[in-house]
Structure formats: C-alpha cells, structure tokens
Amino acid sequence: MPRTSIGVIRGSLRHYDTVSNWLQRWWEIFLGLPAAEPGQVSRWSWTARLPWPSWLPPVLGWLLLTILVLVVVEVYRRDGRTLGLRQRAVLIALRCAVVSLVLLMLAQVSVSVERTGLPLVVVLIDDSASMGLRDAYSADEDRKFVATLAGSNSATASTDAERLELARRILSRDDGRWLRELQRRYKLRVERFSAEVVPIGDDLVDDEAVRRLIADLERLLPTGDVTRPAEAVRQVLNQTRGTPPAAIVLLTDGIASGGDADRLSAVAPLARERLVPLFVIGIGSDRPTRDVQLAELIVDDVAFVNDPLIFSAKVKSFGLAGQSATVELRERGKERSLARRSIKLPADGQTVTVDLLFTPTQSGDHEFELLVTPPPGDVDRDNNRLSRSVRVREGKLKILLADGLPRWEFRELKNLLEREPTIELHTLLLEADLEFALQDETAKPLQGRFPLTREALSVYDVLLLGDLNPGAFSPGVLEHVREFVREGGGLLLMAGSQHMPLGFRGTPLETLLPVELDAVSVPPSDADLREPFQPRWTEAGRLSTPLFRHLQLDDLAADSESAGGSVSRDVWRSLPGLFWLCDAPRLRAGAIVLLEHPQRRGEKQPLPVIALQRFGAGKVLFHATDELWRWRFRDGERIYSRYWIQALRFLSRTQSLDGARGVEFTADRQTYQRGDSVKLRLQVLDERQLPASGAASVMLERADEPRRSIELSRVANSTNLFSGELRGLSVGRYHAWLSDPSFPGTPPAADFVVEAPQRELLRRQLDRADLEAATRATHGRYFPLHEADRVPAEIPAGQPIPLSAAMIIPLWTRWELLLLFASLLTAEWLCRRRWRLV
C-alpha cells in the first residue's frame, strides 16, 4: 500500500444503496446524525493513522504486529496445556480483540460522512401546437400501445388522443409509475417547452411531489406558437452548467417550426461535449398527417321564406391534396341533405372556399349544419362540421327610400330594390313633380308625404334618407326618426352636396351620425373632381360586420383563400372609381369605418367613405359619397347589388330578432389566431331584459374543459350595450352562450375558433430522422412510442452531486469503545479464573 505524507489510510464503505434502509438509519442514530432529506444519500468512509511511529517502515510495522499475534498464540498454547482446544481458542480470541482495540485507538480510527444529492434527470415535454394533432399510426405495436394508454382494448382507439395527451398518459398512468421509477434513482425535474423552457412544479424528490406533478400535467395544453427543441436543450444545459444532468429525456414530435437551427440535432454537439446523453420518445406518426378542417362558416342569421341563402365556408386540408371530398348542408338532427357539392382538396395548409345555396320554405328558427366527408384516413373528425342558427321570416323587408331630387344614387338604387323579390319598397321625392307620387307604384303609398308619426314609421324595417331639405321636417318628425332607430330600426344616410349631413346640424338627426358635424365639409361646386379614387376596405369592415363578406362568394374571388383577402382587395381595385366625397375628419366615439379613402386623412385616420354607428338598439350607416351607383358599370353590378341587399338585411337584423329574444349577442370574428383577443358584444334591445346586476354573464365552453363564466361590463355612456374581451385562449373550438339575462329555450350564442399560428402546423409528421441523429450523436437512444416504458431502465446511473463537506466523526474516543475494551479484559480474566489459570 502506498505511503502518504501523513500516513493516512482511506477506504470505502458500502454505498447507501447496498445497505438496507433500517441499518443505514440505525448507524445515523447511533452516531447522532440527522436523517438524509428526500433526494439525498449518505456516502460513508473511514480513516485511520498507522498504529506505529511514522519513521517505522510499514513492512516492519506489519511484521511486528504479526509477531505480537504469534506471541499471544504461543503464550496461551503453553499456559493452557491443561485446557481444551476450544477454551484456548476463546482466550486467544479475547486477547487478540483487546490488542486490536488498542491498535484502533492508537490508529485514531474515524468515520467520514458526506451528504450527496441524487444525479439529475430532466424530462422535457413538448407543448407546442403541433402536439395537439392526432395521428393514424401504421405500426401495430404503436396502435396497441396507444389503445392501452387510452384504456381501450381495441387498437382502433389510436386516434382518440392528441399527441400531448399521449405524453401525459405515459408519465401519469398507474399513479405515475414511469415517474416513480426515475424518482427513486434520480432527482427528477419535469419541464415543458415550445419557444422556451418552463418548469412544471418542483423537482420530484418524493411521492407527494409526483402526485402534484400529475395534477399539473392535467392542465397542460398544446398552445405553443413555435417549437424549438434545440433551444430547450441548450437552456437546460446552461442552467445545469456546474452539475450536468445524467440525461435529458424529451417527449416530442421533433417538428422544429422555427428553422433548421432549432432542430434537436443542432444542439447534439453541445450535449456531447457536456457528456449529457439525449433520450427521446417520439410521439406522432412519421407518415403525412391526413386532416380536413372546416372553418369560417358565413351565412345571414336572418333570412326570408323563399329567399336564397348562401352558406360559405373554407375547407383546409393536410396530406390529401388533389383528393375528392363532399361538403353537405343539413338541418341539425336530420339526415336529409339540403345541398351538396364535391370539391378537390387543396395543397397542405391551403384553403378553398365552398358555397352552398339553399332556399328555406318554412319560417322559424333553424339550426343548419355544414359538414365535410373527407377521404379515408382523416385523423380528426371533430373539425369536419360547423353549425349556425338562422331565423327565417315570413314576408318582406319594408324599406322607405327618401331623397330630395332624383339623383343618380336614388335612381339606380330604386331600380335595384324594385326588382328584389324580398323587399317591399316605398319611395319619396320631396322636390319631384306631383305626377311622380301619383304614377310611380313605389311612391303611391306615401302620396308625397313623409310619415309623421312613430306608428307610421314603425312599419318600416329600414329608412334610406338622401339629400333631404331639413326644412321639410318638423323637430317632432326628426325625433320620431331618432326613436325609430333607438328602438331597433335601421337607418342609412347618404351624403349630398346641398343638405346631407350639414343641414341637419343641431337637429335630433345629428346625434345619429357616426361623424362629428363640426368638422364636416363638402367640396365646392367648382371643385376639380377629375381624379377618381378606389375606396379601401378596412380591417373593421372585413371582420366586424357581414356587409362585405359576401364579396368572397363571387366567382371573381374564387381564389380568395389568403388570410388577408387579397383577391377581394383586387375586386375593389377593379371597380370604377369614385370622385365626390364629403370630408368627415372626426368620428364619434364608438363609430366604425368600413370603407376609407386610400390617401386623404382626417384627424386620426383616413377619411371615411362608409361608417357605422350603433344607437340604442338600432344601427346607422353613413355614406360620405353619393356615387356608389358607379359600381354598376363594368363588372361591378353584382358587387353593387350584393352590397345594398346585405346592408339592408344587416340594418334590419335587430328588428328581425327583437320579437323573440330582445338581444343581439355576437363575437367580432369567427376565427382567431392564438394570442388574439376575442371581443364579445351584447346589445339588449328590450329594456325589460336588462340584467339586474348591471353586468351580463356569458358561459364559455370548450371540449374537454370545464365551462367558465365571463362577465360583460356595461359600455360607458350606454344603458343597453355590454362588452367583454377574452385573452390567452388556447387552440380549439369555443361556444359562448348568454346565461344572464336568461331566456327560455336555446340561449343566444356565438361560436368561434382559435387556431394555432400557421407556421406551427405547416409540418405535421414526426421528424424521426432528426431525433435519431441527435440521440446517436450524444450516445443516448431514440424510443418509438410503444417502447416508452423502457426509458427509465436505460438511463445511465450518473454521478452523485456533493452537497456539503464531509463530516469527520472520531470513533477511537467514543465511550462505547472504552466500554468494549474493559468488557473484553474482564471477560478474559473471568475465563482465566474459571479455568484456573490464575
């Protein structure tokens, strides 16, 4: 044995894992040591000096000890001739034990106890949006394993769970058996990642921590906007720079949506340098994911008997490009097909717009369902159908069109509405000849006089008022118009060069306008209006009202699958330009601009061309131009007619709904990207329906989640308008319905979808090749899904982590050793006396 400068001999005792727990604890109690905390172990060793002077060579010392033992044996052999062999052996053993204790005390024997932590293992769970996908697994082993995780005996259950749900079940099934196997041998840390690493609970050091983690995993959702597995591993390696983990385990599909730099293989050299192996459980199928999605169902929520309804939706597909699918319209709960169309599915991630036409023949509330029947292999049938409620009315819309002179706007609009079978039109020209009122069929009912009472106005659904002379109206008549709108009527005001809107400053009509009249001006009669302009569609115009949505239904926009509606913007550019515009640089609070001037600006925004204002239960549209009639030329005829018909239905919708529920409950859009805010709006048309608490309540529901209550607050300066904003919603389909105020039967509701960012879902199949390359480079291992239970046994032991300096406990000075020394001498003396050697 090599000699040290201080003559210290060190040896190792057995590790804590090789000693039974009770014996280990007994030694700790015996030596007065506190018990090891969860996640800690005790490493024991002993130290002793040589029991002879340091100048004596070790060989000579051991020789002297050997001679001493031989002398003891010889003495008892000689003195104990009269004794038996067993008796002499007992005496020799006692004397050798006494000599050994003396040598132990001379050697100053001590015990060294060092507390160490268990090696660290980090488990990373991918919670990006792609982990919300479902797969059709091709391998029999994977199908059976997924069925086992789902608690089913049938392999057909393989598509019942999302990828993240499979990862969650691997960790949590059998009361967390997978986690407990690791927790017994390692300090276990579980984290989630998408763009960055986020811890899930505390480090797992005992059974209680495992139970808390399982509860935390149940709340985990696939909501990440981007997947960066390389960055996640890099963060873990940097956080554990001083004490690298024994291994890093990833449960992921390996799809790096941020680029090649975020692929797991990109961080493999760093992990290999730190001697940290990567173990990966691949979740998902490496075959192209087949999925068809139905989204953005657009249809009028009010229609008329025998009035054609257009149901428009977008179909998106993955892995099924060029194959055929069938889109079908049904009434919910009935099998009869109302309309059907076959389509060719687009390329991955692209959309195709599908329009179905149906003419209702019965009045009442109808729940229509649009569904797509995809080719075999579709992995998610939950996103193949959408439903919408439509109220079908008897009769026609009753419209009053009034103007001063037969301007082009009046004449073209009158011609359009006269031909529309769902509209009953009454017209009034205040400055026309008497013959017009007597001969024109649309003018005869009014006989040249504007309705003078509230009752006379209430028979109309919408009032269209042009460039009227305010002197022809008494303040009482204008007040009746104001009350007509407040009670749910629709009003459309068309600017003119003489009176509208400036002539109505200071009248009850001023408060209905969405613009501030103090700043309004009209072009002078000699203004140079030779340069046309094409109005620009605003974001609010595209999303907040249905006025322009049906532009996408036209075959002019057959390729309008882009999110921003670029083809629809091309439609605007194809229309004839406008020349005349009433300048309204300042909007009223709450007004919405639907069309705006492309260059000229007001105080805070471009000049409005068409603006919307809600007043009481009704709506007011303001046209800052009187030249929409120009849209009828060239290819704009269909756009012109669609806009006006849709505008009238939009303005009349409040009165159409008033008779049944007395409220209008809407979401500002049907489809949102994750991270967008969802704005809910409630307008109470009947004051008797106002919530007693002063705030409205909405229940929000999503599949596989408990419902939650959302409060809509009253909008400032309004008695019947409530709004609320939802943020941070996860990906999925939502159903919001009004719980307070309550209604008999089906409550008013709004459905919307929150989607993941497109780049996260462009690639959907498991990136197995990259995951295998990363594990090989770090001397780890890739596990297919059905081998997930083998991971705990394959992880290397790792190195314990020192937690504190070693504690030296001298044994040679303990009273127990002295007591043993005295006991041995006493026992030897008693034996010698009994056997008559003294």
ABEGO torsion letter per residue (X at the ends): XBBBAAGBBBBBBBBAAABBAAAAAAAAAAAGBBBBBBGBBBBBBBBBBBABBAABBAAAAAAAAAAAAAAAAAAAAAAAAABBAAAAAAAAAAAAAAAAAAAAAAAGBBBBBBBBBBBBBBBBBBABAAAABBBBBABAAAAAAAAAAAGBABAAAAAABBAAAAAAAAAABGGGAAAAAAAAABBBBBBBBBABBBBBEBBBABAAAAAAAAAAAAABBBABABBBAAAAAAAAAAAAAABBBABBBBBBAGBBAAEAAABAAAAAAAAAAAGBBBBBBBBEBABBBBBBBBBGBBBBABBBBGBBBBBBBBBBBBGABGBBBBBBBBBBGBABBABBBBBBBBBBGBBBBBBBBBBBABBEBBBBBBBBBBBBGBABAAAABBBBBBBBBBEBBBBBBBBABBBAAAAAAAAAAAABAABBBBBBBAABBAAAAAABAAAAAAGGBBBABAAAAAABABBBBBBBBAAABBAAAAAAAAAAAAAGBBBBBBBBAAAOAAAABGBAAAAABABBAAABBBBBAABBAABBBBBBBBAAAAAABAAAAAAAABAAAAABABAAGAAAAAAAAABBBBABBBBBABBBBGBBBABBBAABBBAABBBBABBBBBBEABBBBBBABAAAAAAABEAAAAAAAAAAAAAAAAAAAAAAAAAAAGBBBBBABABBBBGBBBBBBBBBABAAABBAAGBBBBBBBBBGBBBBBBBBBBBBGBAABBBBBBBGBBBEBBBBBBAOBBBBEBBBBBBBBBBBBAAAAABABBBAAAAAAAAAAAGBBBBBAAAAAAAAAABBAEBBBBABBBBBBBAAABAAAAAAAAAAAAAAAAAAAAAGAX
